[in-house]
Amino acid sequence: MDEIGYIPKSLEAQERFLWWDFDQAILFLLIMGTGVISGAMLAGMVCGALLAWQYGRIKTGKHPKFALHALYWWLPSGIVVRLRATPPSHLRFFLG
């Protein structure tokens, strides 16, 4: 029987764009877009591919939402949307 389409093995499978995870693809497209705007598309593609590859190596073995966790801890509290259940990221020590 020929099946049309891809069926993920689990419901928690992360979204993919071509052969990259979605967050890696966004990183590649942002760097490539910067290269296109500056008039160096090939350099933007090469730098974007290298940066996306390195980011993929960094997040290997970590939580699937590693990018959101990193943004929460590294960006200032005013930039990241704060949820009611999470304290500001600048409060590093908790009592309890």
LUMPA-510639 format. One record per atom (N, C-alpha, C, O, CB): atom name; x, y, z; chain; residue in three letters. Coordinates in Angstrom, 3 decimals, m for minus. Glycine has a CB too. Example, Ala and Ser with C-alpha at 12.3 -4.5 7.8 and 13.67 -1.06 7.14 Angstrom:
// residues 2
atom/xx/yy/zz/mol/type
N/13.190/m5.690/7.800/A/ALA
CA/12.300/m4.500/7.800/A/ALA
C/13.200/m3.300/7.800/A/ALA
O/14.236/m3.319/8.465/A/ALA
CB/11.308/m4.473/9.046/A/ALA
N/12.850/m2.250/7.080/A/SER
CA/13.670/m1.060/7.140/A/SER
C/12.900/0.030/7.870/A/SER
O/13.409/1.138/8.039/A/SER
CB/14.084/m0.598/5.725/A/SER
This chain:
// residues 96
atom/xx/yy/zz/mol/type
N/0.825/m1.177/0.000/A/MET
CA/0.000/0.000/0.000/A/MET
C/0.876/1.250/0.000/A/MET
O/1.777/1.372/0.830/A/MET
CB/m0.943/m0.007/1.202/A/MET
N/0.630/2.151/m0.894/A/ASP
CA/1.369/3.418/m0.919/A/ASP
C/0.694/4.410/0.012/A/ASP
O/m0.503/4.679/m0.092/A/ASP
CB/1.452/3.993/m2.362/A/ASP
N/1.494/4.947/0.924/A/GLU
CA/0.972/5.974/1.825/A/GLU
C/1.532/7.314/1.401/A/GLU
O/2.720/7.438/1.106/A/GLU
CB/1.330/5.669/3.308/A/GLU
N/0.686/8.299/1.374/A/ILE
CA/1.102/9.646/0.998/A/ILE
C/1.224/10.479/2.269/A/ILE
O/0.300/10.524/3.082/A/ILE
CB/0.092/10.294/m0.008/A/ILE
N/2.359/11.135/2.434/A/GLY
CA/2.569/11.994/3.585/A/GLY
C/3.439/11.336/4.634/A/GLY
O/3.699/10.133/4.590/A/GLY
CB/1.250/12.381/4.187/A/GLY
N/3.877/12.133/5.564/A/TYR
CA/4.744/11.683/6.647/A/TYR
C/3.947/11.610/7.931/A/TYR
O/3.253/12.562/8.288/A/TYR
CB/5.957/12.620/6.813/A/TYR
N/4.038/10.513/8.616/A/ILE
CA/3.378/10.344/9.901/A/ILE
C/4.464/10.253/10.965/A/ILE
O/5.284/9.336/10.926/A/ILE
CB/2.452/9.076/9.914/A/ILE
N/4.486/11.200/11.929/A/PRO
CA/5.528/11.152/12.966/A/PRO
C/5.339/9.943/13.869/A/PRO
O/4.221/9.462/14.055/A/PRO
CB/5.516/12.441/13.805/A/PRO
N/6.439/9.457/14.426/A/LYS
CA/6.392/8.293/15.305/A/LYS
C/5.771/8.615/16.655/A/LYS
O/5.220/7.724/17.303/A/LYS
CB/7.782/7.740/15.506/A/LYS
N/5.845/9.866/17.094/A/SER
CA/5.219/10.260/18.349/A/SER
C/4.586/11.636/18.176/A/SER
O/4.939/12.384/17.264/A/SER
CB/6.252/10.267/19.513/A/SER
N/3.655/11.955/19.056/A/LEU
CA/2.981/13.240/18.967/A/LEU
C/3.867/14.385/19.434/A/LEU
O/3.589/15.544/19.128/A/LEU
CB/1.709/13.213/19.778/A/LEU
N/4.942/14.076/20.179/A/GLU
CA/5.838/15.105/20.680/A/GLU
C/6.956/15.431/19.694/A/GLU
O/7.879/16.165/20.046/A/GLU
CB/6.429/14.671/21.997/A/GLU
N/6.900/14.914/18.486/A/ALA
CA/7.950/15.175/17.507/A/ALA
C/7.995/16.669/17.191/A/ALA
O/6.968/17.291/16.923/A/ALA
CB/7.717/14.348/16.215/A/ALA
N/9.207/17.234/17.227/A/GLN
CA/9.373/18.659/16.986/A/GLN
C/9.191/18.964/15.504/A/GLN
O/9.521/18.151/14.641/A/GLN
CB/10.753/19.135/17.469/A/GLN
N/8.655/20.159/15.227/A/GLU
CA/8.435/20.562/13.851/A/GLU
C/9.767/20.647/13.123/A/GLU
O/10.783/21.017/13.710/A/GLU
CB/7.692/21.906/13.787/A/GLU
N/9.755/20.301/11.838/A/ARG
CA/10.983/20.338/11.051/A/ARG
C/10.728/21.120/9.764/A/ARG
O/9.631/21.105/9.206/A/ARG
CB/11.488/18.899/10.734/A/ARG
N/11.777/21.800/9.318/A/PHE
CA/11.758/22.506/8.041/A/PHE
C/12.944/21.983/7.253/A/PHE
O/14.095/22.210/7.625/A/PHE
CB/11.819/24.083/8.223/A/PHE
N/12.667/21.295/6.185/A/LEU
CA/13.679/20.567/5.411/A/LEU
C/14.376/19.579/6.348/A/LEU
O/13.720/18.670/6.857/A/LEU
CB/14.720/21.556/4.751/A/LEU
N/15.653/19.718/6.590/A/TRP
CA/16.349/18.750/7.445/A/TRP
C/16.696/19.325/8.817/A/TRP
O/17.315/18.635/9.627/A/TRP
CB/17.616/18.272/6.760/A/TRP
N/16.314/20.566/9.094/A/TRP
CA/16.593/21.215/10.375/A/TRP
C/15.351/21.268/11.240/A/TRP
O/14.226/21.207/10.743/A/TRP
CB/17.134/22.622/10.156/A/TRP
N/15.569/21.383/12.559/A/ASP
CA/14.471/21.704/13.455/A/ASP
C/14.024/23.125/13.143/A/ASP
O/14.762/23.900/12.535/A/ASP
CB/14.890/21.550/14.959/A/ASP
N/12.821/23.456/13.560/A/PHE
CA/12.243/24.745/13.188/A/PHE
C/13.054/25.925/13.708/A/PHE
O/13.206/26.920/12.999/A/PHE
CB/10.829/24.841/13.703/A/PHE
N/13.581/25.840/14.934/A/ASP
CA/14.352/26.957/15.470/A/ASP
C/15.680/27.129/14.737/A/ASP
O/16.159/28.253/14.585/A/ASP
CB/14.603/26.755/16.958/A/ASP
N/16.275/26.037/14.286/A/GLN
CA/17.498/26.138/13.487/A/GLN
C/17.201/26.779/12.132/A/GLN
O/17.988/27.588/11.640/A/GLN
CB/18.134/24.747/13.292/A/GLN
N/16.079/26.423/11.535/A/ALA
CA/15.716/26.990/10.237/A/ALA
C/15.459/28.485/10.353/A/ALA
O/15.839/29.245/9.462/A/ALA
CB/14.479/26.285/9.671/A/ALA
N/14.818/28.922/11.443/A/ILE
CA/14.582/30.354/11.646/A/ILE
C/15.909/31.088/11.780/A/ILE
O/16.081/32.171/11.220/A/ILE
CB/13.706/30.596/12.897/A/ILE
N/16.840/30.508/12.514/A/LEU
CA/18.161/31.116/12.665/A/LEU
C/18.855/31.245/11.308/A/LEU
O/19.425/32.291/10.995/A/LEU
CB/19.028/30.285/13.631/A/LEU
N/18.806/30.182/10.506/A/PHE
CA/19.405/30.217/9.169/A/PHE
C/18.754/31.294/8.303/A/PHE
O/19.449/32.061/7.637/A/PHE
CB/19.277/28.845/8.489/A/PHE
N/17.423/31.351/8.312/A/LEU
CA/16.721/32.304/7.461/A/LEU
C/16.980/33.754/7.888/A/LEU
O/17.066/34.641/7.039/A/LEU
CB/15.227/32.015/7.484/A/LEU
N/17.104/34.000/9.192/A/LEU
CA/17.416/35.356/9.653/A/LEU
C/18.796/35.808/9.188/A/LEU
O/18.956/36.933/8.715/A/LEU
CB/17.336/35.427/11.174/A/LEU
N/19.790/34.933/9.321/A/ILE
CA/21.150/35.296/8.905/A/ILE
C/21.224/35.421/7.383/A/ILE
O/21.878/36.326/6.867/A/ILE
CB/22.174/34.245/9.408/A/ILE
N/20.559/34.522/6.669/A/MET
CA/20.551/34.609/5.213/A/MET
C/19.832/35.882/4.762/A/MET
O/20.279/36.539/3.821/A/MET
CB/19.878/33.362/4.600/A/MET
N/18.723/36.239/5.420/A/GLY
CA/18.010/37.470/5.088/A/GLY
C/18.853/38.702/5.328/A/GLY
O/18.794/39.662/4.559/A/GLY
CB/16.737/37.567/5.886/A/GLY
N/19.641/38.681/6.398/A/THR
CA/20.564/39.789/6.657/A/THR
C/21.597/39.876/5.539/A/THR
O/21.958/40.971/5.107/A/THR
CB/21.264/39.615/8.029/A/THR
N/22.074/38.723/5.072/A/GLY
CA/23.019/38.719/3.961/A/GLY
C/22.404/39.237/2.679/A/GLY
O/23.061/39.955/1.924/A/GLY
CB/23.549/37.334/3.740/A/GLY
N/21.156/38.886/2.419/A/VAL
CA/20.471/39.370/1.214/A/VAL
C/20.295/40.879/1.270/A/VAL
O/20.524/41.569/0.277/A/VAL
CB/19.102/38.684/1.052/A/VAL
N/19.889/41.397/2.428/A/ILE
CA/19.691/42.840/2.573/A/ILE
C/21.005/43.597/2.404/A/ILE
O/21.031/44.683/1.823/A/ILE
CB/19.073/43.160/3.940/A/ILE
N/22.094/43.023/2.911/A/SER
CA/23.384/43.707/2.812/A/SER
C/24.070/43.473/1.469/A/SER
O/25.133/44.043/1.223/A/SER
CB/24.296/43.252/3.931/A/SER
N/23.493/42.654/0.597/A/GLY
CA/24.059/42.435/m0.729/A/GLY
C/25.062/41.307/m0.795/A/GLY
O/25.801/41.206/m1.774/A/GLY
CB/24.701/43.672/m1.202/A/GLY
N/25.114/40.459/0.208/A/ALA
CA/26.054/39.329/0.225/A/ALA
C/25.277/38.051/0.532/A/ALA
O/25.411/37.480/1.615/A/ALA
CB/27.198/39.555/1.280/A/ALA
N/24.461/37.605/m0.432/A/MET
CA/23.588/36.462/m0.186/A/MET
C/24.372/35.185/0.059/A/MET
O/24.024/34.418/0.957/A/MET
CB/22.649/36.265/m1.351/A/MET
N/25.411/34.940/m0.707/A/LEU
CA/26.199/33.719/m0.540/A/LEU
C/26.875/33.686/0.827/A/LEU
O/26.881/32.651/1.493/A/LEU
CB/27.252/33.606/m1.651/A/LEU
N/27.439/34.804/1.244/A/ALA
CA/28.064/34.869/2.564/A/ALA
C/27.025/34.683/3.661/A/ALA
O/27.301/34.030/4.668/A/ALA
CB/28.797/36.206/2.750/A/ALA
N/25.825/35.253/3.480/A/GLY
CA/24.752/35.072/4.445/A/GLY
C/24.308/33.628/4.533/A/GLY
O/24.020/33.129/5.621/A/GLY
CB/23.581/35.945/4.090/A/GLY
N/24.249/32.946/3.386/A/MET
CA/23.867/31.530/3.390/A/MET
C/24.913/30.677/4.100/A/MET
O/24.568/29.785/4.875/A/MET
CB/23.669/31.026/1.954/A/MET
N/26.181/30.945/3.839/A/VAL
CA/27.256/30.167/4.468/A/VAL
C/27.287/30.425/5.973/A/VAL
O/27.353/29.487/6.767/A/VAL
CB/28.625/30.517/3.837/A/VAL
N/27.240/31.700/6.358/A/CYS
CA/27.247/32.028/7.797/A/CYS
C/26.002/31.491/8.498/A/CYS
O/26.092/30.986/9.618/A/CYS
CB/27.340/33.552/7.999/A/CYS
N/24.847/31.594/7.854/A/GLY
CA/23.617/31.069/8.427/A/GLY
C/23.655/29.562/8.596/A/GLY
O/23.205/29.040/9.617/A/GLY
CB/22.446/31.451/7.570/A/GLY
N/24.190/28.853/7.599/A/ALA
CA/24.289/27.398/7.692/A/ALA
C/25.261/26.986/8.796/A/ALA
O/24.986/26.051/9.548/A/ALA
CB/24.735/26.805/6.347/A/ALA
N/26.397/27.683/8.897/A/LEU
CA/27.356/27.360/9.959/A/LEU
C/26.784/27.648/11.346/A/LEU
O/26.971/26.863/12.276/A/LEU
CB/28.648/28.150/9.759/A/LEU
N/26.084/28.780/11.481/A/LEU
CA/25.498/29.129/12.768/A/LEU
C/24.384/28.150/13.155/A/LEU
O/24.288/27.755/14.317/A/LEU
CB/24.955/30.561/12.729/A/LEU
N/23.546/27.758/12.195/A/ALA
CA/22.484/26.795/12.475/A/ALA
C/23.068/25.434/12.831/A/ALA
O/22.546/24.744/13.707/A/ALA
CB/21.542/26.669/11.270/A/ALA
N/24.138/25.046/12.164/A/TRP
CA/24.795/23.761/12.466/A/TRP
C/25.386/23.781/13.872/A/TRP
O/25.242/22.816/14.622/A/TRP
CB/25.904/23.455/11.428/A/TRP
N/26.059/24.891/14.232/A/GLN
CA/26.628/25.006/15.578/A/GLN
C/25.540/25.025/16.643/A/GLN
O/25.689/24.402/17.694/A/GLN
CB/27.482/26.268/15.688/A/GLN
N/24.456/25.730/16.378/A/TYR
CA/23.349/25.766/17.320/A/TYR
C/22.762/24.364/17.507/A/TYR
O/22.404/23.982/18.622/A/TYR
CB/22.264/26.746/16.838/A/TYR
N/22.666/23.616/16.439/A/GLY
CA/22.183/22.234/16.536/A/GLY
C/23.102/21.371/17.381/A/GLY
O/22.635/20.516/18.134/A/GLY
CB/22.043/21.626/15.152/A/GLY
N/24.402/21.589/17.263/A/ARG
CA/25.352/20.839/18.092/A/ARG
C/25.237/21.234/19.557/A/ARG
O/25.374/20.380/20.433/A/ARG
CB/26.784/21.066/17.602/A/ARG
N/24.986/22.516/19.844/A/ILE
CA/24.854/22.978/21.226/A/ILE
C/23.615/22.378/21.874/A/ILE
O/23.665/21.972/23.035/A/ILE
CB/24.792/24.513/21.282/A/ILE
N/22.507/22.314/21.147/A/LYS
CA/21.259/21.860/21.756/A/LYS
C/21.072/20.340/21.713/A/LYS
O/20.036/19.841/22.154/A/LYS
CB/20.100/22.521/21.067/A/LYS
N/22.035/19.608/21.202/A/THR
CA/21.937/18.153/21.177/A/THR
C/21.891/17.602/22.594/A/THR
O/22.745/17.923/23.421/A/THR
CB/23.116/17.542/20.403/A/THR
N/20.897/16.777/22.870/A/GLY
CA/20.761/16.157/24.178/A/GLY
C/20.073/17.030/25.211/A/GLY
O/19.948/16.630/26.368/A/GLY
CB/22.094/15.776/24.681/A/GLY
N/19.626/18.213/24.819/A/LYS
CA/18.953/19.107/25.751/A/LYS
C/17.443/19.058/25.513/A/LYS
O/16.963/18.364/24.617/A/LYS
CB/19.485/20.556/25.603/A/LYS
N/16.717/19.799/26.322/A/HIS
CA/15.264/19.851/26.226/A/HIS
C/14.844/20.355/24.841/A/HIS
O/15.528/21.206/24.273/A/HIS
CB/14.680/20.756/27.334/A/HIS
N/13.738/19.851/24.285/A/PRO
CA/13.306/20.316/22.957/A/PRO
C/13.039/21.811/22.877/A/PRO
O/13.168/22.392/21.799/A/PRO
CB/12.069/19.584/22.549/A/PRO
N/12.676/22.444/23.965/A/LYS
CA/12.439/23.887/23.979/A/LYS
C/13.636/24.642/24.561/A/LYS
O/13.468/25.619/25.291/A/LYS
CB/11.173/24.210/24.783/A/LYS
N/14.835/24.184/24.235/A/PHE
CA/16.067/24.778/24.723/A/PHE
C/16.159/26.263/24.373/A/PHE
O/16.644/27.056/25.180/A/PHE
CB/17.260/24.036/24.154/A/PHE
N/15.706/26.643/23.197/A/ALA
CA/15.796/28.045/22.766/A/ALA
C/14.967/28.950/23.670/A/ALA
O/15.419/30.035/24.034/A/ALA
CB/15.330/28.192/21.306/A/ALA
N/13.762/28.523/24.038/A/LEU
CA/12.933/29.339/24.928/A/LEU
C/13.560/29.456/26.307/A/LEU
O/13.513/30.523/26.920/A/LEU
CB/11.528/28.749/25.043/A/LEU
N/14.143/28.379/26.800/A/HIS
CA/14.805/28.419/28.103/A/HIS
C/15.999/29.372/28.061/A/HIS
O/16.204/30.156/28.988/A/HIS
CB/15.259/27.004/28.526/A/HIS
N/16.783/29.302/26.993/A/ALA
CA/17.950/30.177/26.872/A/ALA
C/17.530/31.643/26.772/A/ALA
O/18.165/32.507/27.378/A/ALA
CB/18.788/29.784/25.648/A/ALA
N/16.467/31.936/26.013/A/LEU
CA/15.990/33.316/25.916/A/LEU
C/15.495/33.832/27.260/A/LEU
O/15.704/34.999/27.592/A/LEU
CB/14.876/33.419/24.879/A/LEU
N/14.838/32.969/28.038/A/TYR
CA/14.342/33.381/29.352/A/TYR
C/15.491/33.774/30.268/A/TYR
O/15.402/34.777/30.976/A/TYR
CB/13.520/32.257/29.993/A/TYR
N/16.571/32.995/30.263/A/TRP
CA/17.669/33.259/31.196/A/TRP
C/18.645/34.311/30.709/A/TRP
O/19.253/34.994/31.533/A/TRP
CB/18.413/31.996/31.467/A/TRP
N/18.822/34.474/29.396/A/TRP
CA/19.858/35.367/28.882/A/TRP
C/19.355/36.765/28.551/A/TRP
O/20.123/37.722/28.654/A/TRP
CB/20.471/34.767/27.664/A/TRP
N/18.092/36.918/28.157/A/LEU
CA/17.580/38.237/27.810/A/LEU
C/17.068/38.960/29.052/A/LEU
O/16.675/38.308/30.019/A/LEU
CB/16.466/38.123/26.764/A/LEU
N/17.066/40.290/29.045/A/PRO
CA/16.521/41.033/30.191/A/PRO
C/15.032/40.742/30.391/A/PRO
O/14.339/40.332/29.460/A/PRO
CB/16.735/42.542/29.996/A/PRO
N/14.558/40.956/31.600/A/SER
CA/13.182/40.615/31.955/A/SER
C/12.157/41.408/31.155/A/SER
O/11.071/40.894/30.889/A/SER
CB/12.960/40.846/33.428/A/SER
N/12.460/42.625/30.769/A/GLY
CA/11.507/43.446/30.036/A/GLY
C/11.275/43.000/28.610/A/GLY
O/10.236/43.313/28.030/A/GLY
CB/11.964/44.845/30.033/A/GLY
N/12.223/42.274/28.029/A/ILE
CA/12.097/41.851/26.630/A/ILE
C/11.257/40.590/26.511/A/ILE
O/10.401/40.492/25.633/A/ILE
CB/13.479/41.617/26.014/A/ILE
N/11.498/39.632/27.385/A/VAL
CA/10.804/38.352/27.327/A/VAL
C/9.439/38.504/27.977/A/VAL
O/9.312/39.109/29.041/A/VAL
CB/11.627/37.234/28.022/A/VAL
N/8.420/37.953/27.333/A/VAL
CA/7.073/38.005/27.889/A/VAL
C/7.042/37.172/29.164/A/VAL
O/7.405/35.995/29.162/A/VAL
CB/6.016/37.493/26.860/A/VAL
N/6.607/37.795/30.245/A/ARG
CA/6.616/37.124/31.544/A/ARG
C/5.280/36.449/31.778/A/ARG
O/4.225/37.058/31.604/A/ARG
CB/6.925/38.120/32.681/A/ARG
N/5.331/35.201/32.170/A/LEU
CA/4.135/34.454/32.518/A/LEU
C/3.836/34.646/34.001/A/LEU
O/4.723/35.014/34.770/A/LEU
CB/4.301/32.952/32.178/A/LEU
N/2.610/34.403/34.399/A/ARG
CA/2.243/34.582/35.799/A/ARG
C/2.937/33.572/36.697/A/ARG
O/3.270/33.894/37.838/A/ARG
CB/0.741/34.473/35.966/A/ARG
N/3.161/32.361/36.212/A/ALA
CA/3.720/31.302/37.054/A/ALA
C/5.239/31.361/37.172/A/ALA
O/5.810/30.711/38.047/A/ALA
CB/3.318/29.962/36.510/A/ALA
N/5.899/32.120/36.316/A/THR
CA/7.357/32.168/36.350/A/THR
C/7.835/33.487/36.938/A/THR
O/7.309/34.546/36.596/A/THR
CB/7.937/31.971/34.944/A/THR
N/8.825/33.431/37.816/A/PRO
CA/9.384/34.668/38.362/A/PRO
C/10.304/35.336/37.334/A/PRO
O/10.690/34.701/36.352/A/PRO
CB/10.159/34.380/39.672/A/PRO
N/10.653/36.587/37.543/A/PRO
CA/11.596/37.243/36.629/A/PRO
C/12.936/36.500/36.604/A/PRO
O/13.340/35.903/37.602/A/PRO
CB/11.812/38.718/37.042/A/PRO
N/13.608/36.542/35.477/A/SER
CA/14.842/35.771/35.331/A/SER
C/15.993/36.325/36.154/A/SER
O/16.967/35.609/36.388/A/SER
CB/15.244/35.722/33.888/A/SER
N/15.917/37.577/36.602/A/HIS
CA/17.017/38.129/37.387/A/HIS
C/16.983/37.630/38.831/A/HIS
O/17.963/37.808/39.554/A/HIS
CB/16.967/39.654/37.361/A/HIS
N/15.900/37.019/39.269/A/LEU
CA/15.834/36.430/40.615/A/LEU
C/16.391/35.007/40.534/A/LEU
O/15.670/34.076/40.176/A/LEU
CB/14.351/36.431/41.177/A/LEU
N/17.662/34.840/40.862/A/ARG
CA/18.333/33.556/40.688/A/ARG
C/18.259/32.662/41.907/A/ARG
O/18.409/31.447/41.780/A/ARG
CB/19.757/33.779/40.336/A/ARG
N/18.031/33.224/43.086/A/PHE
CA/18.009/32.430/44.316/A/PHE
C/16.613/32.442/44.894/A/PHE
O/16.021/33.503/45.094/A/PHE
CB/19.028/32.965/45.349/A/PHE
N/16.094/31.268/45.158/A/PHE
CA/14.737/31.138/45.665/A/PHE
C/14.767/30.537/47.060/A/PHE
O/15.605/29.687/47.359/A/PHE
CB/13.878/30.276/44.722/A/PHE
N/13.875/30.967/47.889/A/LEU
CA/13.721/30.387/49.211/A/LEU
C/12.601/29.357/49.142/A/LEU
O/11.572/29.576/48.503/A/LEU
CB/13.422/31.484/50.284/A/LEU
N/12.819/28.245/49.803/A/GLY
CA/11.734/27.288/49.787/A/GLY
C/12.118/25.926/49.895/A/GLY
O/11.263/25.041/49.889/A/GLY
CB/10.984/27.416/48.644/A/GLY
